[in-house]
Amino acid sequence: MQLNPYGVDGVVMAQDLANRPPATEAELRAICDDHGLIRERPITQDDLELVALAIKEWLAVVDAPDHDERSQRVNAMTAAYCSFPTLTDHARTGWHLHYRPDGISVGHQVGAMMAAGTALHLAGRGITRLGRCDVTDCDRVYVDLTRNGRQRYCSPACANRDAVRRHRARQR
């Protein structure tokens, strides 16, 4: 069974791009490769610029002040980057859905993955399942994939650092 690469993969790719935005085509290529993105075209400077815009739009989804604003912002992303779903086995890797047309640029392809993956994540796991790390001096984002939906930190390191801070504050 081929899992849909737009689901968890797309939203986790968005998180990774937001937490380490690519500054070069090589960095974008590495992130795409890390997430198993099958590229139909080479990466260009235009792709890098489009991905930077998609990251900015995605961070606006993360930082939306309420559920309605969050849904409006993710819907704007899906309208900009996605198309109607189509069934494909383009690389003979297994049948799956594409939420984008074929033959588009890598930047547009990444935007579609980010938008569709985030929409599927928020619809399937809950509209509150994105956020910023609770550590005051950390602005990294997280995608909450926990069973109970209570993630507050971007990483175990930040969670541990905050726990130590709270413990020391109680000891004073």
Buried (B, 14 or more C-beta within 10 A) or exposed (E): EEEBBBBBBBBBBBBBBBBEBBEEBEBBBEBBEEBEBEBEEEBBEEBBEBBBEBBEBBBBBBBBEEEEEBBEBBEBBBEBBBBEBEEEEEEEEEEBBBBBEEEBBBBBBBBBBBBBBBBBBBEEBEBEBBBBBBBEEBEBBBBBBEEEEEBBBBBEEBBEBBEEEEEEEEEE
